[in-house]
Amino acid sequence: MLTGMSDPSAVAFGHARVIVLSDVAAMARAAADRAAEIMRAAVRERGVAHVMFATGNSQLAFVETLVARAADVPWADTIVFHMDEYVGIGPDHPAGFQKWIRERIVEPTSPRAAYYVDGQGEAGTSCARYADLLAQHPLDLCCLGIGENGHLAFNDPGVADFSDPLDVKVVELDAACRQQQVNEGHFPDLASVPSHAITVTIPALLRAAAVIAVVPEARKAEPVRAALTGPLSVRCPASALRTIPYATIYLEPESARLLQLGEESPPRTLHVARGNEPAAPT
């Protein structure tokens, strides 16, 4: 077990900073503090902040904390993006991520703009449209989680590519990913979960100027261990986080329970692609 859980000092795993807080509420506050700081700095520098958010149950405490801090978060000067959407799911589907972002972030905060992944349109066209929007709005901050199968967004182990030439693509979801959606209560059974989704790719996620990963709950302990101490491999897509020096990973005791201080992995660098330039670990 990690010791000093209440100490918010960072530990290095590769190039990434890992901070273990005393509980989920403290983790959410610390991540929200950092997100708000980055957003304010972007607005001071350019007049606008471009921020991408993950969805799902693991992000609720963080998002609720950040949204509640209307006084010191420049929402009116923020443009909101999200990471993925199921193919065939519309904007008002109860399990849709557009609905999640709209109800939990956009409606309470009234940002300058919010751009949604279109799950109902022709998938290739939707991917091209969203990739173009991301090219026009370089991300200041990407706030993401780690899936039970180690995925980032919907970059599951079978489809993740650290050198992906695309910024947005259609993927087939693996069984573990689809089962997670059932376990979290978003769908009644596995057959109801769409088989394909549109996702922002790993190079595009990590191209943000800053990356925050918010990862609570005991069910995430094994993917956290694999991401931070296992091989740098698309078998655990989240392992890419430890290759970038501008990533901070926020944990709490349950999600950090399989880590040991002193087992930090040595730094390796994942060169993040710009445009069509390939990305590769070194």
Buried (B, 14 or more C-beta within 10 A) or exposed (E): EBEEBEEBEEBBBBBBBBBBBBBBEBBBBBBBBBBBBBBBBBBEEEEBBBBBBBBBBBBBBBBBBBBEBEEEBBBEBBBBBBBBBBBEBEBEBEBBBBBBBBEBBBEBBEBBEBBBBBBBEEBEEBBBBBBEBBEEBEBBBBBBBBBBBBBBBBBBBBBBBBBBBBBBBBBBBBEBBBBBBBEBEBBEEEEEBBEBBBBBBBBBBBBBBBBBBBBBBEBBBBBBBBBBBBEBBBBBBBBBBBBBEBBBBBBBBBBBBBBEEEEBBEEBBBBBBEEEEEBEBE
